[in-house]
Every structure is written in C-alpha cells, then in structure tokens.
C-alpha cells in the first residue's frame, strides 16, 4: 500500500497496475544547446503513473515529462538556462540548494519579475558546489509543484567519483482520484493547518513501485531527492547497509544512518553509497515506514542472475570532496532566532500578518495558519517583503530555529547552506551542511552560515501548504 490515507482511490487495480512496472525508467536529459546551456519549456502535459496501460493523468511538466529532465552542470562552470512559460499563469524556477546570485533565485517580486504566459526568462549562474540539487516553481507553488513541476539538477564533481553507477531517484507523491486524475482541493484548511497535502500514490522517477535492476558486487551512488508537497519519508533498504555521503548536495563524513533509516523530508536530498552484496537473483524491498502503521514498499532492488561483478566491495574511500563553503566564525557570530508557531493543536498565537492575506487560523479563503516570530507571510513571496533580520555581508550568523508547533517542518533557506551545530542541545555529528533542515515537533536546532551573498533571501517551510499559509519569512544581506 502506498498511502497515508486513501480518501480518493477506491479501485485497487489502479495501485496494482503500478506495481507491475518491471524496470526503472531513466530520467531523460534536457535539450542541451551547448555545455552548460539548456532550454526547458513549462506546459500542460500527460503522465501515466500506473504504466503504459494505466489512466492518463493531466499534469504540468517541464519539457513534457514528469519529473522534468535532469540538468547536468559542471562545478565551477557557467550555466545558462532559458525557461519558456507555456502555462496560462505566471511561473518562475527556483534552483533549490544552489548558491547563486540573488537575481537568479526565482522568487517572484522578491528577486525577479514572474515569467508571464508566453514569455521566457534566462537564468545564468556558476554553481560553486558539486552535488544533488533540484528545480521547481516558486509561483503558485502549491498547485504548480502539486501538478508535477519538479526536476533534478546534478552538479558534477571536477574529478569523477569511484562508483560503478550513478543513479538518481526523484520521489514524488500525488493525491489522485479513483479515475487517476489529480484530485482538487489544493489549499484546504485541514491540509494547511495540519500535515499538508500528503498524497496517496508515490512515484520514483515518475513511475509506480516496480523493480530497480542491480548487479551483485557493484557499488552504486544513489541520489535521493524528495520532491513531494508534504510527504515525509523514512527509507529502509532491506538486506543492505547504505552509507550517507552527502546531505542536500553537501558532502558529510560518511556514516550509516541511525537505525538504518534515511529520513527524507520534502525538498531534502541524500546521497548514499550502496555496495550490492545480495545474491544474484535475490530481491530486496525498499520500505518507507515514516508514518506509524502505514509502511509500504517504495520499490524493490532486483538482482540479475549474472555472477557478482566482484567478490569483495571496492576498497576505495566512499567520501566525497568537500565543497568550498565559507567556515563560520562562531566566536564573533551575530545571533538570530526564529520561532515557528501556529497550526492545529500547535502552540503560539499569531500576532500579526505580512503579505496582507488575513490572520489567525487558516480559513477556506486562504488566511494564515502559521507564523514565524508572530508574523505570517503567506503565498510565494512578493515585492517589499520586510526582512525578519538584516546581516552585514561577511558576518557569521548563528541561527536558532525553534519549533513550538505539533507538526514537522523542513525549513529551507535560499542562497546558503547551513552548518548544523546542535539539535535539542546535543551536537550534530558528521559535519553536516544543509539547506533544508527538518524540525520535529518541539525541536530546537542551532546552525550557522557566513552571510557572503547579498540580497533578500527567503526562509520558509517546504511543506507547501505551510509556506502558503504563513510559515515563510525573508532576511537581508547588505
């Protein structure tokens, strides 16, 4: 079963059809015009989440595919990406996790004018960091992301990593009706004030739970990216011992995840190294068991019958080269704190409103359900957003994020990666840097970054319903 709740699908054959898909479908590359140059088009399209014989689902897509084409860039090499808008509404593209110039960040009003229907926008930046990133809209993002607009962006290391295969799984979930169509009800009061719009069908690279072919003895770098609107995931690889080598595109000290579970919140990415030590012909489930009592098989590692590629795992190190992140100076840091408030059953009253979108608990007209430091900013960002705090360029910011609510929040900061220092007073190991930090209910997390990138930057929850209903703010670097 692949649902947290199943209020829409009543015919089991739709999900059973998805289970019959036999092989991983690679995500095709975008139309490359030259090295580091791409053109992608945003437009309505169709998908078949349950295979070629399943129902057609109208979606919104980049270059006609869900997920969109994988963009492959080179670390330190200029990129130029032309985005054409074929929708009947405004859109933008946010290059999630990339440290880039503020004007290229893709937030309508705050960093650029929205891309109008029939128009295009040229994004130009030089990615300083190698790693796994992704792209998605930041205009009407709850609906646009929920209808399919997401794609992977891989920045390749200068020197190749010693693995046999480099594989990407972009994970999405969908709230589908019984006929396979995307269900309505975006922005409902219940979703907005609770866990967000969690779907009832999960896909890997746009297809349902089928087999992923592997070879005994091979070493795989597996890039995992959660592009869901709200679904949290906790993945277990039965019979295998994944080693985490990067989080949110940034290398960390290689380590096995606590309890063998890879917790992946919306917008997060985790790179793992898997040594395939199963027997030829064996099968091993990949289980998502984040939600109590609702575990399901995401996919299955299916070993082919060939003899092992090698009898012992590679003895080369699995660690990745570190990216050129500026090191925070904690001794001279400026301290800032943000407090997450609101939501159903959550603590903290909403004291004020930004964005002129109403206040108090979320209502059916799209009011605020959440606040940061007593202020609710709703929507996708807009011109004139008052910054929560202002930092001088080059200063180290020691940022504390405190979750007073009863819900989980993956907090994403634009333009920077955060050195995660502590969680609830305990040091965070493995020298982790993240752009999307998951806060469990009542969590307090301390992190730090060097404010070396000028501009107005978003900081928001990446559960899209929460962002749209007030869990969003901005800060300024001058």
Buried (B, 14 or more C-beta within 10 A) or exposed (E): EBBBEBEBBEEEEBBEBBBEBEEBBEBEEBEEEEEBBBBBBBBBBEBBBBBEEBBEBBBBBBBBBBBBBBBBBBBEEEBBBBBBBBBEEBBBBBBBBBBBBBEBBBBBBBBBEBBEEEEBBEBBBBBBBBBBBBBBBBBBBBBBBBBBBBBBBBBBBEEEBEBBEBBBBBBBBBBBBEEBEBBEEBBBBEBBBBBBBBBBBBBBBBBBBBBBEBBBBBBBBBBBBBBBBBBBBBBBBBBBEBBBBBBBBBBBEBEEBEEBBBBBBBBBBBBBBBBBBBEEEEEBBBBBBBBEEBBBBBBBBBBEEEEBEBEEBBEEEBBBEEBEBBEBEEEEBBEBBBBBBBBBEBBBEBEEBBBEBBBBBBBEEBBBBBBBBBBBBBBBBBEEBEBBBEBEEEBBBBBBBBBBBBBBBBBBBBBBBBBBBEBEEEEBEEEBBBBBBBBBBEBBBBBBBBBBBBBBBBBBBBBBBBBBBBBBBBBBBE
